[in-house]
Amino acid sequence: MASRDINVIALVKGSERYVFLFDDESRDETLKALARHAANPDLSFSWYDASVLSQKVRQARPRNRSVGFVPPADHAA
């Protein structure tokens, strides 16, 4: 089984803690979760918080994956 690297972003607002764990394949779902939290009036998580954390999610570089190089096909002249 291949191991997957996990990214972590967190926000502390007073006594509340918001912690998001995501891998490279779940970035889009993490961004959607940030928006859902910001839209929830029962949470202190604001749209500003979502914006700042969204930037962090986008800046987290995808991990290098070992990919084999395939040279271009030779074209007969």
PDB file of N, CA, C and O in Angstrom:
ATOM      1  N   MET A   1       0.849  -1.177   0.000  1.00  0.00           N
ATOM      2  CA  MET A   1       0.000   0.000   0.000  1.00  0.00           C
ATOM      3  C   MET A   1       0.893   1.238   0.000  1.00  0.00           C
ATOM      4  O   MET A   1       1.821   1.335   0.803  1.00  0.00           O
ATOM      5  N   ALA A   2       0.619   2.171  -0.887  1.00  0.00           N
ATOM      6  CA  ALA A   2       1.414   3.391  -0.983  1.00  0.00           C
ATOM      7  C   ALA A   2       1.001   4.359   0.125  1.00  0.00           C
ATOM      8  O   ALA A   2      -0.179   4.475   0.456  1.00  0.00           O
ATOM      9  N   SER A   3       1.987   5.047   0.690  1.00  0.00           N
ATOM     10  CA  SER A   3       1.667   6.028   1.725  1.00  0.00           C
ATOM     11  C   SER A   3       1.295   7.349   1.065  1.00  0.00           C
ATOM     12  O   SER A   3       1.797   7.682  -0.009  1.00  0.00           O
ATOM     13  N   ARG A   4       0.415   8.094   1.714  1.00  0.00           N
ATOM     14  CA  ARG A   4      -0.008   9.394   1.208  1.00  0.00           C
ATOM     15  C   ARG A   4       0.388  10.441   2.226  1.00  0.00           C
ATOM     16  O   ARG A   4       0.181  10.270   3.427  1.00  0.00           O
ATOM     17  N   ASP A   5       0.964  11.537   1.727  1.00  0.00           N
ATOM     18  CA  ASP A   5       1.317  12.641   2.597  1.00  0.00           C
ATOM     19  C   ASP A   5       0.056  13.426   2.933  1.00  0.00           C
ATOM     20  O   ASP A   5      -0.805  13.645   2.081  1.00  0.00           O
ATOM     21  N   ILE A   6      -0.036  13.840   4.184  1.00  0.00           N
ATOM     22  CA  ILE A   6      -1.187  14.593   4.663  1.00  0.00           C
ATOM     23  C   ILE A   6      -0.741  16.015   4.978  1.00  0.00           C
ATOM     24  O   ILE A   6       0.248  16.230   5.679  1.00  0.00           O
ATOM     25  N   ASN A   7      -1.482  16.976   4.454  1.00  0.00           N
ATOM     26  CA  ASN A   7      -1.269  18.394   4.754  1.00  0.00           C
ATOM     27  C   ASN A   7      -2.194  18.776   5.903  1.00  0.00           C
ATOM     28  O   ASN A   7      -3.288  18.227   6.038  1.00  0.00           O
ATOM     29  N   VAL A   8      -1.755  19.712   6.721  1.00  0.00           N
ATOM     30  CA  VAL A   8      -2.553  20.174   7.858  1.00  0.00           C
ATOM     31  C   VAL A   8      -2.580  21.698   7.845  1.00  0.00           C
ATOM     32  O   VAL A   8      -1.535  22.343   7.760  1.00  0.00           O
ATOM     33  N   ILE A   9      -3.774  22.265   7.928  1.00  0.00           N
ATOM     34  CA  ILE A   9      -3.924  23.698   8.177  1.00  0.00           C
ATOM     35  C   ILE A   9      -4.825  23.842   9.398  1.00  0.00           C
ATOM     36  O   ILE A   9      -5.733  23.039   9.613  1.00  0.00           O
ATOM     37  N   ALA A  10      -4.565  24.858  10.179  1.00  0.00           N
ATOM     38  CA  ALA A  10      -5.337  25.027  11.413  1.00  0.00           C
ATOM     39  C   ALA A  10      -5.569  26.504  11.680  1.00  0.00           C
ATOM     40  O   ALA A  10      -4.796  27.366  11.263  1.00  0.00           O
ATOM     41  N   LEU A  11      -6.654  26.767  12.385  1.00  0.00           N
ATOM     42  CA  LEU A  11      -7.009  28.117  12.799  1.00  0.00           C
ATOM     43  C   LEU A  11      -7.491  28.045  14.237  1.00  0.00           C
ATOM     44  O   LEU A  11      -8.318  27.203  14.585  1.00  0.00           O
ATOM     45  N   VAL A  12      -6.963  28.939  15.070  1.00  0.00           N
ATOM     46  CA  VAL A  12      -7.402  29.040  16.460  1.00  0.00           C
ATOM     47  C   VAL A  12      -8.095  30.389  16.623  1.00  0.00           C
ATOM     48  O   VAL A  12      -7.501  31.440  16.380  1.00  0.00           O
ATOM     49  N   LYS A  13      -9.358  30.344  17.037  1.00  0.00           N
ATOM     50  CA  LYS A  13     -10.138  31.560  17.287  1.00  0.00           C
ATOM     51  C   LYS A  13     -10.667  31.468  18.706  1.00  0.00           C
ATOM     52  O   LYS A  13     -11.656  30.784  18.968  1.00  0.00           O
ATOM     53  N   GLY A  14     -10.003  32.157  19.617  1.00  0.00           N
ATOM     54  CA  GLY A  14     -10.404  32.082  21.019  1.00  0.00           C
ATOM     55  C   GLY A  14     -10.280  30.660  21.518  1.00  0.00           C
ATOM     56  O   GLY A  14      -9.198  30.075  21.489  1.00  0.00           O
ATOM     57  N   SER A  15     -11.391  30.103  21.977  1.00  0.00           N
ATOM     58  CA  SER A  15     -11.359  28.728  22.492  1.00  0.00           C
ATOM     59  C   SER A  15     -11.666  27.699  21.404  1.00  0.00           C
ATOM     60  O   SER A  15     -11.632  26.496  21.664  1.00  0.00           O
ATOM     61  N   GLU A  16     -11.966  28.163  20.184  1.00  0.00           N
ATOM     62  CA  GLU A  16     -12.298  27.245  19.101  1.00  0.00           C
ATOM     63  C   GLU A  16     -11.058  26.890  18.283  1.00  0.00           C
ATOM     64  O   GLU A  16     -10.156  27.706  18.096  1.00  0.00           O
ATOM     65  N   ARG A  17     -11.044  25.655  17.805  1.00  0.00           N
ATOM     66  CA  ARG A  17      -9.942  25.156  16.971  1.00  0.00           C
ATOM     67  C   ARG A  17     -10.546  24.569  15.702  1.00  0.00           C
ATOM     68  O   ARG A  17     -11.439  23.723  15.759  1.00  0.00           O
ATOM     69  N   TYR A  18     -10.053  25.024  14.564  1.00  0.00           N
ATOM     70  CA  TYR A  18     -10.461  24.473  13.274  1.00  0.00           C
ATOM     71  C   TYR A  18      -9.225  23.837  12.648  1.00  0.00           C
ATOM     72  O   TYR A  18      -8.244  24.524  12.364  1.00  0.00           O
ATOM     73  N   VAL A  19      -9.274  22.551  12.438  1.00  0.00           N
ATOM     74  CA  VAL A  19      -8.133  21.817  11.889  1.00  0.00           C
ATOM     75  C   VAL A  19      -8.611  21.045  10.663  1.00  0.00           C
ATOM     76  O   VAL A  19      -9.595  20.308  10.725  1.00  0.00           O
ATOM     77  N   PHE A  20      -7.908  21.222   9.555  1.00  0.00           N
ATOM     78  CA  PHE A  20      -8.259  20.562   8.304  1.00  0.00           C
ATOM     79  C   PHE A  20      -7.078  19.718   7.846  1.00  0.00           C
ATOM     80  O   PHE A  20      -5.953  20.208   7.744  1.00  0.00           O
ATOM     81  N   LEU A  21      -7.344  18.457   7.575  1.00  0.00           N
ATOM     82  CA  LEU A  21      -6.340  17.526   7.056  1.00  0.00           C
ATOM     83  C   LEU A  21      -6.725  17.185   5.626  1.00  0.00           C
ATOM     84  O   LEU A  21      -7.887  16.893   5.345  1.00  0.00           O
ATOM     85  N   PHE A  22      -5.757  17.220   4.722  1.00  0.00           N
ATOM     86  CA  PHE A  22      -6.064  16.896   3.332  1.00  0.00           C
ATOM     87  C   PHE A  22      -4.823  16.372   2.632  1.00  0.00           C
ATOM     88  O   PHE A  22      -3.693  16.711   2.983  1.00  0.00           O
ATOM     89  N   ASP A  23      -5.068  15.533   1.627  1.00  0.00           N
ATOM     90  CA  ASP A  23      -3.968  15.073   0.783  1.00  0.00           C
ATOM     91  C   ASP A  23      -4.090  15.780  -0.562  1.00  0.00           C
ATOM     92  O   ASP A  23      -5.014  16.563  -0.781  1.00  0.00           O
ATOM     93  N   ASP A  24      -3.161  15.499  -1.451  1.00  0.00           N
ATOM     94  CA  ASP A  24      -3.138  16.197  -2.725  1.00  0.00           C
ATOM     95  C   ASP A  24      -4.402  15.978  -3.540  1.00  0.00           C
ATOM     96  O   ASP A  24      -4.819  16.863  -4.287  1.00  0.00           O
ATOM     97  N   GLU A  25      -5.011  14.815  -3.404  1.00  0.00           N
ATOM     98  CA  GLU A  25      -6.201  14.501  -4.182  1.00  0.00           C
ATOM     99  C   GLU A  25      -7.481  15.122  -3.611  1.00  0.00           C
ATOM    100  O   GLU A  25      -8.501  15.168  -4.299  1.00  0.00           O
ATOM    101  N   SER A  26      -7.439  15.593  -2.381  1.00  0.00           N
ATOM    102  CA  SER A  26      -8.662  16.115  -1.757  1.00  0.00           C
ATOM    103  C   SER A  26      -8.636  17.633  -1.558  1.00  0.00           C
ATOM    104  O   SER A  26      -9.369  18.156  -0.719  1.00  0.00           O
ATOM    105  N   ARG A  27      -7.807  18.337  -2.313  1.00  0.00           N
ATOM    106  CA  ARG A  27      -7.742  19.799  -2.193  1.00  0.00           C
ATOM    107  C   ARG A  27      -9.091  20.455  -2.493  1.00  0.00           C
ATOM    108  O   ARG A  27      -9.545  21.317  -1.741  1.00  0.00           O
ATOM    109  N   ASP A  28      -9.728  20.048  -3.586  1.00  0.00           N
ATOM    110  CA  ASP A  28     -11.008  20.670  -3.962  1.00  0.00           C
ATOM    111  C   ASP A  28     -12.067  20.454  -2.881  1.00  0.00           C
ATOM    112  O   ASP A  28     -12.828  21.367  -2.562  1.00  0.00           O
ATOM    113  N   GLU A  29     -12.114  19.261  -2.328  1.00  0.00           N
ATOM    114  CA  GLU A  29     -13.089  18.982  -1.266  1.00  0.00           C
ATOM    115  C   GLU A  29     -12.782  19.809  -0.016  1.00  0.00           C
ATOM    116  O   GLU A  29     -13.698  20.237   0.686  1.00  0.00           O
ATOM    117  N   THR A  30     -11.517  20.030   0.258  1.00  0.00           N
ATOM    118  CA  THR A  30     -11.125  20.859   1.412  1.00  0.00           C
ATOM    119  C   THR A  30     -11.572  22.298   1.196  1.00  0.00           C
ATOM    120  O   THR A  30     -12.070  22.936   2.124  1.00  0.00           O
ATOM    121  N   LEU A  31     -11.403  22.812  -0.007  1.00  0.00           N
ATOM    122  CA  LEU A  31     -11.856  24.177  -0.304  1.00  0.00           C
ATOM    123  C   LEU A  31     -13.369  24.297  -0.140  1.00  0.00           C
ATOM    124  O   LEU A  31     -13.864  25.307   0.360  1.00  0.00           O
ATOM    125  N   LYS A  32     -14.094  23.281  -0.554  1.00  0.00           N
ATOM    126  CA  LYS A  32     -15.552  23.278  -0.378  1.00  0.00           C
ATOM    127  C   LYS A  32     -15.922  23.241   1.105  1.00  0.00           C
ATOM    128  O   LYS A  32     -16.876  23.895   1.526  1.00  0.00           O
ATOM    129  N   ALA A  33     -15.170  22.479   1.890  1.00  0.00           N
ATOM    130  CA  ALA A  33     -15.435  22.403   3.334  1.00  0.00           C
ATOM    131  C   ALA A  33     -15.204  23.760   3.996  1.00  0.00           C
ATOM    132  O   ALA A  33     -15.953  24.147   4.894  1.00  0.00           O
ATOM    133  N   LEU A  34     -14.180  24.479   3.561  1.00  0.00           N
ATOM    134  CA  LEU A  34     -13.931  25.817   4.109  1.00  0.00           C
ATOM    135  C   LEU A  34     -15.126  26.728   3.823  1.00  0.00           C
ATOM    136  O   LEU A  34     -15.545  27.493   4.691  1.00  0.00           O
ATOM    137  N   ALA A  35     -15.669  26.649   2.623  1.00  0.00           N
ATOM    138  CA  ALA A  35     -16.832  27.470   2.269  1.00  0.00           C
ATOM    139  C   ALA A  35     -18.059  27.075   3.097  1.00  0.00           C
ATOM    140  O   ALA A  35     -18.814  27.940   3.543  1.00  0.00           O
ATOM    141  N   ARG A  36     -18.256  25.772   3.301  1.00  0.00           N
ATOM    142  CA  ARG A  36     -19.407  25.326   4.122  1.00  0.00           C
ATOM    143  C   ARG A  36     -19.283  25.851   5.550  1.00  0.00           C
ATOM    144  O   ARG A  36     -20.273  26.278   6.144  1.00  0.00           O
ATOM    145  N   HIS A  37     -18.081  25.820   6.097  1.00  0.00           N
ATOM    146  CA  HIS A  37     -17.883  26.330   7.454  1.00  0.00           C
ATOM    147  C   HIS A  37     -18.173  27.831   7.512  1.00  0.00           C
ATOM    148  O   HIS A  37     -18.814  28.310   8.448  1.00  0.00           O
ATOM    149  N   ALA A  38     -17.694  28.572   6.504  1.00  0.00           N
ATOM    150  CA  ALA A  38     -17.910  30.019   6.486  1.00  0.00           C
ATOM    151  C   ALA A  38     -19.394  30.358   6.350  1.00  0.00           C
ATOM    152  O   ALA A  38     -19.853  31.360   6.898  1.00  0.00           O
ATOM    153  N   ALA A  39     -20.134  29.541   5.634  1.00  0.00           N
ATOM    154  CA  ALA A  39     -21.558  29.795   5.421  1.00  0.00           C
ATOM    155  C   ALA A  39     -22.418  29.385   6.618  1.00  0.00           C
ATOM    156  O   ALA A  39     -23.603  29.714   6.663  1.00  0.00           O
ATOM    157  N   ASN A  40     -21.850  28.689   7.565  1.00  0.00           N
ATOM    158  CA  ASN A  40     -22.599  28.200   8.725  1.00  0.00           C
ATOM    159  C   ASN A  40     -22.669  29.301   9.789  1.00  0.00           C
ATOM    160  O   ASN A  40     -21.651  29.635  10.394  1.00  0.00           O
ATOM    161  N   PRO A  41     -23.857  29.868  10.023  1.00  0.00           N
ATOM    162  CA  PRO A  41     -23.974  30.962  10.992  1.00  0.00           C
ATOM    163  C   PRO A  41     -23.745  30.530  12.447  1.00  0.00           C
ATOM    164  O   PRO A  41     -23.568  31.377  13.323  1.00  0.00           O
ATOM    165  N   ASP A  42     -23.748  29.232  12.701  1.00  0.00           N
ATOM    166  CA  ASP A  42     -23.521  28.741  14.059  1.00  0.00           C
ATOM    167  C   ASP A  42     -22.035  28.696  14.428  1.00  0.00           C
ATOM    168  O   ASP A  42     -21.689  28.463  15.587  1.00  0.00           O
ATOM    169  N   LEU A  43     -21.166  28.916  13.451  1.00  0.00           N
ATOM    170  CA  LEU A  43     -19.725  28.890  13.704  1.00  0.00           C
ATOM    171  C   LEU A  43     -19.153  30.297  13.656  1.00  0.00           C
ATOM    172  O   LEU A  43     -19.706  31.179  12.999  1.00  0.00           O
ATOM    173  N   SER A  44     -18.049  30.502  14.351  1.00  0.00           N
ATOM    174  CA  SER A  44     -17.374  31.795  14.285  1.00  0.00           C
ATOM    175  C   SER A  44     -16.435  31.873  13.085  1.00  0.00           C
ATOM    176  O   SER A  44     -15.799  32.903  12.861  1.00  0.00           O
ATOM    177  N   PHE A  45     -16.346  30.799  12.318  1.00  0.00           N
ATOM    178  CA  PHE A  45     -15.492  30.717  11.134  1.00  0.00           C
ATOM    179  C   PHE A  45     -16.064  31.655  10.067  1.00  0.00           C
ATOM    180  O   PHE A  45     -17.191  31.470   9.610  1.00  0.00           O
ATOM    181  N   SER A  46     -15.275  32.666   9.674  1.00  0.00           N
ATOM    182  CA  SER A  46     -15.775  33.702   8.762  1.00  0.00           C
ATOM    183  C   SER A  46     -15.309  33.458   7.320  1.00  0.00           C
ATOM    184  O   SER A  46     -14.484  32.586   7.045  1.00  0.00           O
ATOM    185  N   TRP A  47     -15.872  34.262   6.418  1.00  0.00           N
ATOM    186  CA  TRP A  47     -15.426  34.188   5.026  1.00  0.00           C
ATOM    187  C   TRP A  47     -13.979  34.644   4.906  1.00  0.00           C
ATOM    188  O   TRP A  47     -13.239  34.147   4.057  1.00  0.00           O
ATOM    189  N   TYR A  48     -13.574  35.577   5.745  1.00  0.00           N
ATOM    190  CA  TYR A  48     -12.161  35.983   5.757  1.00  0.00           C
ATOM    191  C   TYR A  48     -11.284  34.794   6.148  1.00  0.00           C
ATOM    192  O   TYR A  48     -10.255  34.552   5.519  1.00  0.00           O
ATOM    193  N   ASP A  49     -11.683  34.054   7.178  1.00  0.00           N
ATOM    194  CA  ASP A  49     -10.943  32.863   7.601  1.00  0.00           C
ATOM    195  C   ASP A  49     -10.849  31.860   6.441  1.00  0.00           C
ATOM    196  O   ASP A  49      -9.789  31.289   6.181  1.00  0.00           O
ATOM    197  N   ALA A  50     -11.970  31.661   5.759  1.00  0.00           N
ATOM    198  CA  ALA A  50     -11.992  30.730   4.627  1.00  0.00           C
ATOM    199  C   ALA A  50     -11.057  31.203   3.528  1.00  0.00           C
ATOM    200  O   ALA A  50     -10.372  30.389   2.907  1.00  0.00           O
ATOM    201  N   SER A  51     -11.017  32.491   3.281  1.00  0.00           N
ATOM    202  CA  SER A  51     -10.144  33.041   2.248  1.00  0.00           C
ATOM    203  C   SER A  51      -8.673  32.816   2.576  1.00  0.00           C
ATOM    204  O   SER A  51      -7.895  32.379   1.727  1.00  0.00           O
ATOM    205  N   VAL A  52      -8.305  33.119   3.812  1.00  0.00           N
ATOM    206  CA  VAL A  52      -6.911  32.951   4.224  1.00  0.00           C
ATOM    207  C   VAL A  52      -6.503  31.478   4.162  1.00  0.00           C
ATOM    208  O   VAL A  52      -5.437  31.150   3.642  1.00  0.00           O
ATOM    209  N   LEU A  53      -7.345  30.598   4.688  1.00  0.00           N
ATOM    210  CA  LEU A  53      -7.006  29.177   4.675  1.00  0.00           C
ATOM    211  C   LEU A  53      -7.042  28.595   3.265  1.00  0.00           C
ATOM    212  O   LEU A  53      -6.288  27.673   2.956  1.00  0.00           O
ATOM    213  N   SER A  54      -7.913  29.128   2.410  1.00  0.00           N
ATOM    214  CA  SER A  54      -7.944  28.673   1.015  1.00  0.00           C
ATOM    215  C   SER A  54      -6.615  28.956   0.325  1.00  0.00           C
ATOM    216  O   SER A  54      -6.121  28.138  -0.452  1.00  0.00           O
ATOM    217  N   GLN A  55      -6.046  30.115   0.612  1.00  0.00           N
ATOM    218  CA  GLN A  55      -4.725  30.431   0.049  1.00  0.00           C
ATOM    219  C   GLN A  55      -3.688  29.421   0.526  1.00  0.00           C
ATOM    220  O   GLN A  55      -2.837  28.988  -0.252  1.00  0.00           O
ATOM    221  N   LYS A  56      -3.754  29.047   1.792  1.00  0.00           N
ATOM    222  CA  LYS A  56      -2.810  28.068   2.335  1.00  0.00           C
ATOM    223  C   LYS A  56      -2.970  26.712   1.646  1.00  0.00           C
ATOM    224  O   LYS A  56      -1.983  26.042   1.342  1.00  0.00           O
ATOM    225  N   VAL A  57      -4.222  26.314   1.404  1.00  0.00           N
ATOM    226  CA  VAL A  57      -4.472  25.040   0.728  1.00  0.00           C
ATOM    227  C   VAL A  57      -3.881  25.080  -0.677  1.00  0.00           C
ATOM    228  O   VAL A  57      -3.236  24.127  -1.114  1.00  0.00           O
ATOM    229  N   ARG A  58      -4.102  26.183  -1.378  1.00  0.00           N
ATOM    230  CA  ARG A  58      -3.597  26.295  -2.754  1.00  0.00           C
ATOM    231  C   ARG A  58      -2.073  26.379  -2.796  1.00  0.00           C
ATOM    232  O   ARG A  58      -1.453  25.916  -3.754  1.00  0.00           O
ATOM    233  N   GLN A  59      -1.462  26.969  -1.759  1.00  0.00           N
ATOM    234  CA  GLN A  59      -0.005  27.108  -1.737  1.00  0.00           C
ATOM    235  C   GLN A  59       0.709  25.822  -1.344  1.00  0.00           C
ATOM    236  O   GLN A  59       1.891  25.654  -1.647  1.00  0.00           O
ATOM    237  N   ALA A  60       0.012  24.922  -0.679  1.00  0.00           N
ATOM    238  CA  ALA A  60       0.633  23.648  -0.297  1.00  0.00           C
ATOM    239  C   ALA A  60       0.951  22.902  -1.584  1.00  0.00           C
ATOM    240  O   ALA A  60       0.052  22.509  -2.327  1.00  0.00           O
ATOM    241  N   ARG A  61       2.215  22.716  -1.834  1.00  0.00           N
ATOM    242  CA  ARG A  61       2.651  22.102  -3.092  1.00  0.00           C
ATOM    243  C   ARG A  61       2.299  20.629  -3.129  1.00  0.00           C
ATOM    244  O   ARG A  61       2.449  19.915  -2.138  1.00  0.00           O
ATOM    245  N   PRO A  62       1.824  20.181  -4.292  1.00  0.00           N
ATOM    246  CA  PRO A  62       1.636  18.730  -4.435  1.00  0.00           C
ATOM    247  C   PRO A  62       2.984  18.036  -4.292  1.00  0.00           C
ATOM    248  O   PRO A  62       4.005  18.546  -4.752  1.00  0.00           O
ATOM    249  N   ARG A  63       2.981  16.892  -3.665  1.00  0.00           N
ATOM    250  CA  ARG A  63       4.207  16.137  -3.469  1.00  0.00           C
ATOM    251  C   ARG A  63       4.671  15.568  -4.802  1.00  0.00           C
ATOM    252  O   ARG A  63       3.861  15.174  -5.641  1.00  0.00           O
ATOM    253  N   ASN A  64       5.989  15.533  -4.983  1.00  0.00           N
ATOM    254  CA  ASN A  64       6.526  14.937  -6.208  1.00  0.00           C
ATOM    255  C   ASN A  64       6.191  13.461  -6.236  1.00  0.00           C
ATOM    256  O   ASN A  64       6.431  12.732  -5.274  1.00  0.00           O
ATOM    257  N   ARG A  65       5.650  13.049  -7.317  1.00  0.00           N
ATOM    258  CA  ARG A  65       5.353  11.644  -7.524  1.00  0.00           C
ATOM    259  C   ARG A  65       6.379  11.112  -8.511  1.00  0.00           C
ATOM    260  O   ARG A  65       6.751  11.808  -9.455  1.00  0.00           O
ATOM    261  N   SER A  66       6.822   9.930  -8.310  1.00  0.00           N
ATOM    262  CA  SER A  66       7.766   9.324  -9.228  1.00  0.00           C
ATOM    263  C   SER A  66       7.021   8.923 -10.498  1.00  0.00           C
ATOM    264  O   SER A  66       6.167   8.037 -10.486  1.00  0.00           O
ATOM    265  N   VAL A  67       7.364   9.594 -11.585  1.00  0.00           N
ATOM    266  CA  VAL A  67       6.707   9.331 -12.851  1.00  0.00           C
ATOM    267  C   VAL A  67       7.786   8.983 -13.870  1.00  0.00           C
ATOM    268  O   VAL A  67       8.792   9.682 -13.996  1.00  0.00           O
ATOM    269  N   GLY A  68       7.563   7.918 -14.574  1.00  0.00           N
ATOM    270  CA  GLY A  68       8.536   7.514 -15.584  1.00  0.00           C
ATOM    271  C   GLY A  68       8.487   8.448 -16.779  1.00  0.00           C
ATOM    272  O   GLY A  68       7.424   8.956 -17.138  1.00  0.00           O
ATOM    273  N   PHE A  69       9.640   8.672 -17.394  1.00  0.00           N
ATOM    274  CA  PHE A  69       9.736   9.520 -18.572  1.00  0.00           C
ATOM    275  C   PHE A  69       9.552   8.657 -19.802  1.00  0.00           C
ATOM    276  O   PHE A  69      10.193   7.617 -19.953  1.00  0.00           O
ATOM    277  N   VAL A  70       8.669   9.100 -20.676  1.00  0.00           N
ATOM    278  CA  VAL A  70       8.453   8.397 -21.930  1.00  0.00           C
ATOM    279  C   VAL A  70       8.924   9.339 -23.030  1.00  0.00           C
ATOM    280  O   VAL A  70       8.333  10.402 -23.224  1.00  0.00           O
ATOM    281  N   PRO A  71      10.002   8.961 -23.769  1.00  0.00           N
ATOM    282  CA  PRO A  71      10.508   9.854 -24.812  1.00  0.00           C
ATOM    283  C   PRO A  71       9.495   9.964 -25.951  1.00  0.00           C
ATOM    284  O   PRO A  71       8.690   9.056 -26.158  1.00  0.00           O
ATOM    285  N   PRO A  72       9.535  11.084 -26.693  1.00  0.00           N
ATOM    286  CA  PRO A  72       8.599  11.240 -27.790  1.00  0.00           C
ATOM    287  C   PRO A  72       8.854  10.170 -28.866  1.00  0.00           C
ATOM    288  O   PRO A  72       9.973   9.683 -29.028  1.00  0.00           O
ATOM    289  N   ALA A  73       7.802   9.827 -29.582  1.00  0.00           N
ATOM    290  CA  ALA A  73       7.922   8.820 -30.639  1.00  0.00           C
ATOM    291  C   ALA A  73       8.744   9.401 -31.772  1.00  0.00           C
ATOM    292  O   ALA A  73       8.647  10.586 -32.088  1.00  0.00           O
ATOM    293  N   ASP A  74       9.550   8.550 -32.373  1.00  0.00           N
ATOM    294  CA  ASP A  74      10.338   8.967 -33.552  1.00  0.00           C
ATOM    295  C   ASP A  74       9.401   9.082 -34.744  1.00  0.00           C
ATOM    296  O   ASP A  74       8.525   8.242 -34.952  1.00  0.00           O
ATOM    297  N   HIS A  75       9.598  10.114 -35.503  1.00  0.00           N
ATOM    298  CA  HIS A  75       8.804  10.330 -36.711  1.00  0.00           C
ATOM    299  C   HIS A  75       9.664   9.986 -37.919  1.00  0.00           C
ATOM    300  O   HIS A  75      10.781  10.487 -38.050  1.00  0.00           O
ATOM    301  N   ALA A  76       9.160   9.150 -38.787  1.00  0.00           N
ATOM    302  CA  ALA A  76       9.900   8.818 -40.005  1.00  0.00           C
ATOM    303  C   ALA A  76       9.855   9.988 -40.950  1.00  0.00           C
ATOM    304  O   ALA A  76       8.798  10.582 -41.164  1.00  0.00           O
ATOM    305  N   ALA A  77      11.000  10.325 -41.519  1.00  0.00           N
ATOM    306  CA  ALA A  77      11.069  11.473 -42.434  1.00  0.00           C
ATOM    307  C   ALA A  77      10.906  11.030 -43.856  1.00  0.00           C
ATOM    308  O   ALA A  77      10.936  11.856 -44.768  1.00  0.00           O
TER     309      ALA A  77
END
